[in-house]
Amino acid sequence: MSQAKKKPPILKSKPKDEVNKKALLWIGAVIVLIVVIVAVLQIVEQ
């Protein structure tokens, strides 16, 4: 009896890259938001 050949687990590494990209986007967005908030507060303070 021949068994079906299993494909190598190539797909397991791909979701990690997508998660990293999303995490980088979120971190970047939060940093930009903080910079904008600080700038607005400094402008309002003057």
C-alpha positions in Angstrom: 0.0 0.0 0.0 1.4 3.4 -1.0 0.8 6.3 1.3 0.1 9.8 0.0 3.2 12.0 0.0 3.1 14.7 2.6 4.0 18.2 1.5 6.8 19.9 3.5 5.5 22.4 6.0 6.4 25.5 4.0 3.1 27.2 4.8 3.9 27.3 8.5 6.5 30.0 8.1 4.4 32.3 6.0 1.8 33.4 8.6 4.7 34.4 10.9 5.9 36.9 8.3 2.3 38.3 8.0 2.0 38.7 11.7 5.4 40.5 11.8 4.3 42.9 9.1 1.0 43.6 10.9 2.9 44.1 14.1 5.3 46.5 12.5 2.4 48.5 11.0 0.7 48.7 14.3 3.9 49.8 16.1 4.6 52.4 13.4 1.1 53.7 13.6 1.2 54.0 17.4 4.6 55.9 17.3 3.3 58.3 14.6 0.1 58.9 16.7 2.2 59.6 19.8 4.4 62.1 17.9 1.3 63.8 16.4 -0.3 64.1 19.8 2.8 65.5 21.4 3.2 68.0 18.6 -0.5 69.1 18.9 -0.1 69.5 22.7 3.0 71.7 22.3 1.3 73.9 19.7 -1.8 74.3 21.9 0.3 75.1 25.0 2.0 78.1 23.3 
